[in-house]
Amino acid sequence: MSTTFAVEPQELQPGVALAMPVPEAQPVIQLDHIHKIYTMGDVEVHALRGVSLTIRPGEFVAIMGASGSGKSTTMNILGCLDRPTRGTYILDGEDVSQMSKDERADIRCQKIGFVFQGFNLLSRTSALENVELPMLYLGVDSAQRHARAMEALAAVGLAGREQNHPNQLSGGQQQRVAVARSLVNHPALILADEPTGNLDSRTSVEVMEIFQRLNRERGITLVLVTHEHDIAEYADRIIVFKDGKIKSDHAVENPRNAAEELKNLPVISDDDDDEE
């Protein structure tokens, strides 16, 4: 004989909500046992040996390692500039591991912003036009390109410099244009490859202040490759590569605060920097 129990619906008290599980945010980057092998004649060079890595939205991660450690190969794979020999790379929920060259180019335009050590600006075009360039590839209309580029330049402190060409800007200003350019397509990820390598000490801190502000205020996911320990300490997490593998992966307990440090550094005027 079976017994049936009636369950009365539970009344909620005013101001009391049922606890619902919060779904975990989808990772921006998932590397699963990534290998990269280059063939040089009869010799195979194992640049990456089974790297697995997860980076979640809003993280600021620094990647370090000696020459030949695998950090640059990892950066090329993360930026869809190269693809792994085997293993899986999920970028913002999409498997990009075995995409063709053209497919990877589309992904780079849509999901990734780049900042390079050498700035990579077009010398004969204005700061505004340099920042608009990524949007041209996506077919964004002229008015929207202009508005988004102006907003990005203002975000990096270059309002009023929109019509300047690269040779009219200091090195720090040129790198800020590059940062603005990386922002305009609202990427899932910004990759910065030695972004302070060509900059003096104060300008390096200024660039790191921009990165920290974009990360903390806008929640932008940032991956920074650097060989400088002091620069890596501005990130919230440091990953060290050695011999094609991850040697260590740890959180930075007290990241350096670029905005606070700038208060105690001597100011170099942009005009003085231009004249050098």
C-alpha positions in Angstrom: 0.0 0.0 0.0 1.5 3.3 -1.0 1.1 6.5 0.9 0.8 9.9 -0.7 1.9 13.0 1.1 0.6 16.5 0.2 3.3 19.1 0.1 2.1 22.6 0.9 3.7 25.4 -1.2 6.2 27.4 0.9 5.3 31.0 1.3 8.2 33.5 0.9 8.5 36.2 3.5 8.8 39.7 2.2 12.3 40.6 1.2 13.5 37.0 1.4 14.7 35.3 -1.9 15.3 31.7 -2.5 19.0 30.9 -2.8 19.7 30.0 -6.4 23.0 28.6 -7.6 25.0 31.2 -9.5 26.5 29.7 -12.7 30.2 30.1 -12.9 31.4 32.5 -15.7 32.7 30.8 -18.8 36.5 31.0 -19.1 37.9 33.4 -21.7 40.8 31.0 -22.3 41.0 27.3 -21.9 44.1 25.5 -23.0 43.9 21.7 -22.7 47.2 19.7 -23.1 48.6 22.0 -25.8 51.6 20.8 -27.7 53.5 22.7 -30.3 56.2 21.0 -32.4 58.3 22.7 -35.1 60.1 20.6 -37.7 63.5 21.8 -38.7 64.9 19.4 -41.3 65.0 16.0 -39.6 64.8 17.6 -36.1 61.6 18.1 -34.1 61.6 21.0 -31.7 59.0 20.7 -28.9 58.2 24.3 -28.0 55.2 23.4 -25.8 54.8 20.1 -24.0 51.2 19.6 -22.8 50.3 23.1 -21.5 46.9 23.3 -19.7 45.7 26.7 -18.6 42.4 28.5 -17.7 42.0 32.3 -17.6 38.6 33.6 -16.4 36.8 36.9 -17.3 38.3 39.9 -15.7 41.7 38.4 -14.8 44.9 40.3 -15.3 47.7 37.7 -15.9 51.4 38.1 -16.5 53.3 35.4 -18.4 57.1 35.2 -17.8 59.9 32.9 -18.8 63.4 32.9 -20.3 64.1 32.8 -24.0 63.0 29.4 -25.4 60.7 28.7 -22.4 57.5 28.6 -24.5 56.0 31.9 -23.5 56.1 33.5 -27.0 54.7 30.3 -28.6 51.9 30.4 -26.1 51.2 34.0 -26.8 51.0 33.3 -30.6 48.5 30.5 -30.0 46.5 32.6 -27.6 46.4 35.4 -30.2 45.4 32.9 -33.0 48.5 33.8 -34.8 49.5 30.1 -34.8 47.7 26.9 -33.9 48.7 24.0 -31.8 50.1 20.7 -33.1 47.7 19.0 -30.8 45.5 19.8 -27.9 42.4 22.1 -27.6 42.2 25.9 -27.3 38.8 27.3 -26.4 38.6 31.1 -26.7 35.5 32.7 -25.3 33.5 29.5 -25.7 34.7 28.7 -29.2 37.1 26.0 -30.2 39.8 27.7 -32.3 42.4 24.9 -32.2 42.2 23.8 -35.8 40.8 26.8 -37.5 42.1 27.8 -40.9 44.3 30.9 -41.3 41.3 32.9 -42.6 39.1 31.8 -39.8 41.7 32.7 -37.2 42.0 36.1 -38.8 38.3 36.7 -38.3 38.5 35.6 -34.7 41.4 38.0 -34.1 39.3 40.9 -35.4 36.3 40.0 -33.3 37.7 38.7 -30.0 41.3 39.8 -29.5 43.0 43.2 -29.0 46.8 43.4 -29.4 49.4 45.7 -27.9 53.0 45.2 -29.1 56.4 46.5 -27.9 57.0 48.3 -31.2 53.5 50.1 -31.2 52.8 49.0 -34.8 51.1 52.2 -35.8 50.8 53.4 -39.4 53.1 56.4 -39.6 51.2 58.5 -42.2 47.8 58.3 -40.5 46.5 60.2 -37.4 46.0 58.6 -34.0 42.3 58.6 -34.7 42.7 56.8 -38.0 45.1 54.3 -36.4 42.5 53.5 -33.7 39.7 53.2 -36.3 41.6 50.6 -38.4 40.4 47.4 -36.6 36.8 48.5 -37.1 37.3 48.9 -40.9 37.9 45.2 -41.1 34.6 44.5 -39.4 32.7 46.9 -41.6 31.7 49.3 -38.9 30.1 52.5 -40.4 32.0 55.7 -40.4 30.1 57.6 -37.7 30.3 54.7 -35.2 34.0 54.2 -36.0 34.7 57.9 -35.2 32.7 57.8 -32.0 34.3 54.6 -30.7 37.8 55.8 -31.6 37.3 59.1 -29.9 36.0 57.4 -26.7 38.9 54.9 -26.7 41.5 57.7 -27.1 39.9 59.7 -24.2 40.0 56.5 -22.1 43.8 56.4 -22.4 44.3 60.1 -21.8 44.7 61.3 -25.4 41.7 63.5 -25.8 42.9 66.5 -27.9 45.6 64.4 -29.7 43.4 62.6 -32.1 44.8 64.3 -35.2 48.5 63.9 -34.3 50.6 61.5 -36.3 52.9 59.0 -34.6 56.0 61.2 -35.2 54.2 64.0 -33.3 53.7 61.8 -30.3 56.1 60.6 -27.6 56.8 56.8 -27.2 54.3 56.7 -24.2 51.6 58.4 -26.3 52.2 56.1 -29.2 51.7 53.1 -26.9 48.5 54.7 -25.5 47.2 54.9 -29.1 48.0 51.2 -29.5 46.1 50.4 -26.3 43.1 52.5 -27.5 43.3 50.6 -30.8 43.1 47.3 -28.9 39.9 48.4 -27.2 37.6 49.5 -30.0 36.2 46.2 -31.1 35.3 45.4 -27.5 37.4 42.2 -27.4 37.0 39.3 -25.1 40.8 39.5 -24.5 43.7 41.9 -24.7 47.1 40.5 -25.3 50.1 42.8 -24.5 53.5 41.5 -25.7 56.3 43.4 -23.9 54.3 46.6 -24.0 56.8 48.5 -21.8 59.9 47.2 -23.5 60.6 50.5 -25.4 59.5 52.9 -22.6 61.3 54.7 -19.8 60.4 54.0 -16.2 57.7 56.6 -15.6 56.0 56.0 -18.9 56.0 52.2 -18.2 54.1 52.9 -15.0 51.7 55.2 -16.9 50.9 52.3 -19.3 50.5 49.9 -16.4 48.1 52.3 -14.8 46.0 52.3 -17.9 46.0 48.5 -18.0 45.0 48.3 -14.3 42.3 50.8 -14.7 40.8 49.1 -17.7 41.0 45.8 -15.9 39.4 47.0 -12.7 36.9 49.5 -13.9 35.8 47.7 -17.1 36.5 44.1 -16.2 38.7 43.6 -19.3 40.7 40.4 -19.4 44.4 41.1 -19.9 47.3 38.8 -20.6 50.7 40.4 -20.5 53.9 38.9 -21.6 57.0 40.4 -20.0 60.5 39.6 -18.9 60.5 42.3 -16.2 59.6 41.1 -12.7 58.6 44.5 -11.6 56.1 44.9 -14.5 54.6 41.4 -13.8 53.9 42.5 -10.2 51.2 44.9 -11.5 49.2 41.8 -12.5 47.0 39.7 -10.2 48.5 36.4 -11.3 51.9 35.4 -12.7 52.5 32.3 -14.8 56.1 31.2 -15.4 57.1 29.0 -18.3 60.2 26.8 -18.5 61.1 24.2 -21.1 57.7 24.3 -22.8 55.8 23.7 -19.6 54.2 25.8 -16.9 56.7 25.9 -14.0 54.6 28.0 -11.6 51.2 29.7 -11.5 50.4 31.8 -8.5 48.3 34.8 -7.4 50.1 38.1 -6.6 49.1 38.8 -3.0 49.7 42.6 -3.1 49.9 43.8 -6.8 51.7 47.0 -7.3 49.4 50.0 -7.6 50.5 52.1 -10.6 48.2 55.0 -9.9 49.6 55.4 -6.4 53.2 55.0 -7.6 52.7 57.8 -10.2 52.0 60.3 -7.4 55.6 59.9 -6.3 57.3 59.9 -9.6 58.7 63.1 -11.3 56.5 64.3 -14.1 57.9 64.4 -17.7 55.9 66.8 -19.8 54.7 65.5 -23.2 56.2 68.5 -24.9 59.6 67.8 -23.4 59.3 64.2 -24.5 58.4 65.2 -28.0 61.6 67.4 -28.3 64.0 64.5 -27.4 
